[in-house]
Amino acid sequence: MAEGLDKGILLQLQCIPLFAGLAEADVRALVEGAKVVGLAHERPLYQAGDSQDWLYVILDGHIELSIDEDGRKSVVEVARRGVVLGDAALFAGRRFLMSARVLTAATLLAIPAGSFAALVEARFDLMLHVLSTMSFRLRAQVRQIAELKLKTTAQRLGGFLLSLTDAAEGRVRIRFPYDKKLVAEELGMKPESLSRALAKLARIGVESLPDNAVAVADIGRLREFCVEDEPE
């Protein structure tokens, strides 16, 4: 029951676009029957085409979203805390459009998709809210596609590193949250291209460290580099 959810989880939900701005009573109604699920790393969550029984909110961890075309897997996104999985399936025949796999141990809030969809369909205001949040995420994905086409590999990698820190200035140590090979695939490049991108970032003070980490001498300089108009 939603009433049994930890108050901290309800507060966390109200910071996620899908639930932000809604009255607490509406949030509780939407997540009625939800349960917190802990999953080990490298575990499949669902496959593209599977019937959707649950809507998932990532409370912690990383989930790989991918599509399979002619036996070739392509990573579309590595979803992080706060991302909702399966919202598009609500309007696509209640079947998942992509496959999902747990990368690092994850904690998810599993929401019954049937009751969630029934309430949204019965409330026009909630329907508009859900569609607007999906539109917001779609715009973010369009920006990501634009960056894949317009930014150099080094700028793409630099932008990824910036997304992992809230630091505004100074020296910062950043750890890759998962394997660099997967980072490369997510950024639309080959592993060897990622290595070359790291070498290029070294010229502006990004130093590779052990334990899958980097040290950024000046986070402001990295931010400037990522918006420079520089040919590949």
N, C-alpha and C positions, 0 to 999 in steps of 0.2 A: 504493500500500500504506500502511496506517496507520503501519507502522514508519518510513516515509519522511517523515511529517509532522513539522514543526518542533516541538521540545519545548515551545516557548512556546505553540503552538496547543493541544497536549494539556493543558497547565496551564490555559489559558483555558477549554477545554471542561469541566474538572472544577469550574469555578466557575459553570457554567450548570445550572439545575435539572434538565434532562433527564439530565445526566451526573454531577451532584454526588453524592458519597457512594458512587459505584461504584469498584470496584478498577480500577487502571490497565489490567489485562489485559482487563477487560470493556469499558472505553472503547475500547481499541484494536480489539477484536473488532467492536464496533458500528460503528466508522468505517472498517472494512476497505475499501480501494478508494476512499476519499474523496480529493477533490482541492480545492485552493484556486482559486477563480475570482474574477477581478477584472472588474467590470462598470462601464461608463460610465453617467453620469446620464441620466435620462429613457429608460430601456430597459425594455421589457416582459420579465418573467421567466417568467411562465406565466399562462394564462387559466383561469378557473373551468371545470371540466369536463374539463380536460386530464388525460391519463393521467399518473400520478405515477411518474417514473423516479428522482427524486432527492428527498432530504430536505435542506433548507438550514439552515445555522446562520449568522447574521449576525455576522461578525467585525468589521465596520466599515461605516458608512454607514446609510442609511435606506431602507426598502422600504415602499411604499404598498400596503395590502391593501384591496380594494374588492369590492363586489358590484354587479351590474347587474340592475335590475328594470325591465322594459318600456322599455329604452333609457335609463334614468336611472342614472347611477353614484353610488354612495354609499360614501364612505370609511369603513371600519370601524376601521382602525387604521393608524398609521404605526409600523412595527416598527423597533427600534433594535438596537444591539449586544447580543448574547446571546440574542436571540429565535430560536426554532426555527420554521421555516416548513414546513408540510406534515405535521406530526405527526398532525393529525386525519384527514388523507387515508388514513393507514395503516389506519384502522378504518372508512372510508367508501368502500369499493369501489376504493381506490387511485386516486381522482380528486380533484383539488384542488377545495376548496369555494369558494375566493375567487380573484380575480385578483391578481397581484402585479406591481408596477412599481418599478424602481429610481428613487429620487428624486435622491439625491446619489450620486456615485461610491461603489460598495460593494465590499467584499471578503466573499465567502461561502465557507463550507466546504460543498461538495456531497457528500452521502453517498448511495451507492447504496441506494435504498429497498427493493429486493428482498431484499438480504442482511441489511439492518437488520431488516426485518419478520420474516424467517425465524428470525433469532436470538432476537428477542423472543418469537415464538410458541413456540419450543422451550424457553424458560426462563421458568417461571412467576414467579420473583422479578423478572426484568427486565420482564415484562409488568405486574406490580403497580407497579413503579417508574415506568414510562412513563405509566400511567393516573393515578397520583397527581400527577405533574407536570402533566399535562393538566388535572386537576381544579383544581390551584393556579392555573393561568392562567385557567381559566373563572371562578373566584371573583374574580380581578382584573378581568375584563371585566364581571362583574355589578356590581362596585363602580363601574366607570366609567359604566355605564348609570344607576346610581342617582344619581351626581353630575350627569349630564346632566339628570335630572328634578328634583333637589332643590337644586342650586346655581344661583346667578345666573350670567349670562354673565361678569361681572367675576371672580367666584370661580373659575369654570372656567378662565379665562385665567390667573388668578393661580396656580392649581394647576399648570397646564402650565409656567409659568415656573419654579416651584419644582422641577419634575421635571428641569430643565436645569442645576441647580447643586447642589453638595454643601455650599455655604456654610451655616453655622449662624447667623451674626450679621453685622451691619455692612452696609456698602454693597457692592453687587455689580453687575457689568456682565454682562448676559446677551444672547446673540445667538440670534435665531430660527434654527433649523437648516435651515429651508426656507421657501418663500413663505408669507406671512401668509394668503393666500386658502385655501391647503390647511390651515393651522392652524385657520382658522375652520371649515372643513368637518369636520375631525377632531373638533372640540369641539362640533359640532352647532349651529352658528350661521352667519348670513350675514356676508360681509365687512364690511358696514356695522355690524353688531352688534359685531364685534370692535373696530372703531374706537371705538364708544361705550364698550365695556368698557375699552379703553386709557385713554380720557378719564376714566372713573371711577377707575381705578387711579392716575391722576395725583394724585388727592386724597390718596392715602396715600404719595406719594413715588415713584411709578413713572414715569420720564421716558423718552419716546421719543427715540431717537438715530438718527443716520444709519447706513447699512450694516446695516439690518434688526436693530437692537439696542435694548435698553432698559437704563436704569440704575435699580436699586432702592436707594433711600436706606437702607432698613432691612429686611433680609430677614426678620427676626423679626416685624415689623409686618405684612408681607405674609402670612406664615404664619398669624398670628392672624386676619387679615381673611378668609382662605379657609375658616375653620371657624366664623365668626360666623353666627348665625341671622338672616339678613337677607332680607327679601322682595325679589323682582325689581322 
